[in-house]
Amino acid sequence: MVTPGADGRFGEFGGRFVPETLVPACQELEEAFHDAWNDPSFRDELNQVLREYAGRPSMLTECYNLSEQLGIRLILKREDLNHTGSHKINNVIGQTLLAKRMGKKRIVAETGAGQHGVASATAAALMGLECKVYMGAVDVARQELNVFRMRLLGSDVEAVTSGSQTLKDAVNEAMRDWVATVESTHYCLGSVMGPHPYPYMVRQFHRVIGDEAFTQCNDLLGTHPDFVVACVGGGSNAMGIFSGFVDTPARLIGVEPAGGAAVNRGQPGVVHGMKSYLMQDEYGQVQEAHSISAGLDYPGVGPEHSYLASIGRAEYPTVTDDEVIEAFQVMSRTEGIIPALECAHAMAWIIREAPSMKGKTVLMNLSGRGDKDVGQMMNILGGLK
Amino acid sequence: MSGRLQNALEARISAGGKCLVPYITGGYPGWEDAVRACAANGADAIEIGLPFSDPVMDGPIIQEASQVALDAGATPVSILHGVRTLDVGIPLAVMCYYNTVFHAGHERFAADLVAAGVSAAIIPDLPLEESGEWTAAADAAGVETVMLAAPTAPDDRLPRVTARARGFVYSVGLLGVTGERSSLAGTATALAARVKKVTTMPVLVGVGVSNADQAVEASKVADGVIMGASVVRRMIEGGADAVGAYVAEVRAALDSEKW
């Protein structure tokens, strides 16, 4: 595992490309995180909240039916069973505890599908922090239940109408808020992206996924799995589970949506405070991502993924929306588990590639549950007979 | 050692005046005439924005102008091509986000600016620690890199920022993004005073300087002002004539004071 130095780099990627106003805040956060992470009392408190409130450790589930159909041994890491229904809670509990330790009274967050927004609103309610969530207007429309959830939890949700009105524009607006409110406010960034120390810090808060899974796989299999598969938008759930296996021989697979494939179709670029692979045009204008899943509708990717791709340690294949819709249904019918559309990307890749993985053990991070997506899928599928 | 931009500003200051640097979004319909109107009505230099898809330092007015320009097909190449033919007789600076520079390549972008007759660059998402590759290329090409000083900077940071600045030091007027405000933030003059203590370079206040009165107020401490959103709004609402009248009004206000 790479621990970035003062320059915040993973290889050539990462860094801290932010307005001068935010530089001292990023430095302060870096120092505060370092102190907290090395403070046993902070770690004890974090672990206690993760255990008592979020429901950790999350279990492994053997998918007997799909394993038989696909000719592989498929195991799920059940982050969908965490409180709020996804892995996002790991990071927000860490960041809100840190925000309180830093004396901040307010957090801002961006959200795509709404999972990070709901998790942030939840943790803010728990910790007594004021919370404002920025969400692209397109996403507000397709994830209205999550918008209501956030409001129910006491957060203010603002629909962002600039640019593509999706996740990248929500990040822009959250950063603009933070530039204006930096003295009282912590930016609770939702993925392994943004300026240093966020990519590193968010990975550390999510590595509990990989650390647990490593031990659980050892207990179950006596070894590591052959493949570790996760979906990648910004890439937080993937970095979380990869963390447990990057130092093993397991093949690491980060599945990108075909319409938001920063690693596959991007070039190195700089946006949202980081240097990373980025979908952009010939003049460096950031392109809009198009994916069925709001959570993966992001034209960039966390810098550590760019690094792992550049050194060949992880692979980043793509799947199409049609493959995702199919996988969403297959998983629901065959295992009785409705996955988040994001995770259905990982499932779609496994289904497609299963013939070349016969007899292998495949660990998939089921990073979120699909309840939030059933309305959208009902519209797409037209109701089922 | 000082470049064309710094020389022009210092000439104004040593003549007992205050500097006025308006901002125009490049590529917005009629932007070239707006730039000429600024030059003809008393600007000391002009900042030309290269629109970017994700302008995190900009508020609604400049975002809107940028989006209109992008929708009209503006690119860094087309704007710099337009700049080349402006011939306004005062120094020009580009304001652009770092990916525009990074994507073009540092040396190539610096050369493109020189070829277009641009004296300086302002890159608001390129802080000191990340600026080395660009400033090496810019220094070699003779492009002045304006550095931003922010109200959040601790005292030990300001001298390091100003030491790297060329042209002038951009003293950020408030905590927040570009846009018009009803009054000048207290941070504007407070920071300008702190910056003036640690540099002999011209110190101009920008972000949130929204009318002639506020320009005068900021200039009581600073060497002048950058005015963005209030200029761009006039370009959107009234074109080059409105821009020219506004720049003349601010110029007159600045010139009517005994400094």
Contacts between the chains, C-beta under 8 A, distances in Angstrom:
chain1	res1	chain2	res2	distance
A	7	B	129	7.3
A	15	B	130	5.7
A	16	B	127	6.9
A	16	B	129	6.5
A	16	B	130	6.5
A	17	B	98	5.7
A	17	B	125	5.2
A	17	B	126	6.5
A	17	B	127	7.4
A	17	B	130	5.6
A	18	B	125	6.2
A	18	B	127	6.4
A	19	B	56	6.9
A	19	B	57	5.2
A	19	B	124	5.4
A	19	B	125	5.8
A	19	B	127	7.4
A	19	B	148	7.3
A	19	B	150	7.2
A	20	B	124	7.6
A	20	B	127	5.1
A	20	B	128	7.6
A	20	B	147	7.7
A	20	B	148	4.4
A	20	B	149	6.7
A	20	B	150	4.2
A	20	B	152	8.0
A	20	B	153	6.9
A	20	B	161	7.1
A	20	B	172	6.8
A	21	B	150	4.0
A	21	B	151	7.0
A	21	B	152	5.3
A	21	B	172	6.2
A	21	B	175	6.4
A	22	B	152	7.6
A	23	B	127	4.8
A	23	B	128	7.6
A	23	B	129	7.4
A	23	B	150	7.4
A	23	B	152	7.6
A	23	B	153	7.6
A	23	B	157	7.8
A	24	B	150	7.8
A	24	B	152	4.7
A	24	B	153	6.3
A	24	B	154	6.4
A	24	B	157	7.1
A	25	B	152	6.7
A	162	B	63	5.9
A	162	B	67	7.6
A	163	B	53	6.7
A	163	B	54	7.0
A	163	B	67	7.6
A	168	B	54	6.6
A	169	B	54	7.8
A	172	B	54	5.3
A	172	B	55	7.6
A	172	B	56	5.2
A	175	B	56	4.6
A	176	B	56	6.1
A	176	B	57	7.9
A	176	B	59	7.4
A	176	B	176	7.9
A	176	B	177	4.9
A	179	B	56	7.5
A	179	B	57	7.1
A	179	B	175	6.7
A	179	B	176	5.9
A	179	B	177	5.8
A	180	B	174	7.9
A	180	B	175	5.3
A	180	B	176	3.7
A	180	B	177	6.8
A	181	B	175	7.3
A	182	B	152	6.3
A	182	B	175	6.4
A	183	B	152	7.5
A	183	B	175	7.1
A	267	B	103	7.8
A	268	B	102	7.9
A	269	B	99	5.1
A	269	B	102	6.5
A	269	B	103	6.2
A	270	B	98	5.1
A	270	B	99	4.6
A	270	B	102	5.2
A	270	B	125	7.5
A	271	B	54	5.5
A	271	B	99	5.9
A	272	B	54	7.4
A	272	B	56	7.7
A	273	B	125	7.6
A	275	B	102	7.7
A	278	B	99	7.6
A	280	B	99	7.1
A	280	B	103	6.6
A	283	B	75	4.8
A	283	B	76	5.5
A	283	B	77	7.0
A	283	B	100	7.0
A	283	B	103	6.7
A	283	B	104	7.8
A	284	B	52	8.0
A	284	B	76	7.9
A	284	B	99	4.5
A	284	B	100	5.1
A	284	B	102	6.9
A	284	B	103	2.9
A	284	B	104	7.0
A	285	B	52	6.8
A	285	B	53	4.3
A	285	B	70	7.0
A	286	B	53	4.4
A	286	B	54	5.4
A	286	B	99	7.3
A	287	B	53	7.9
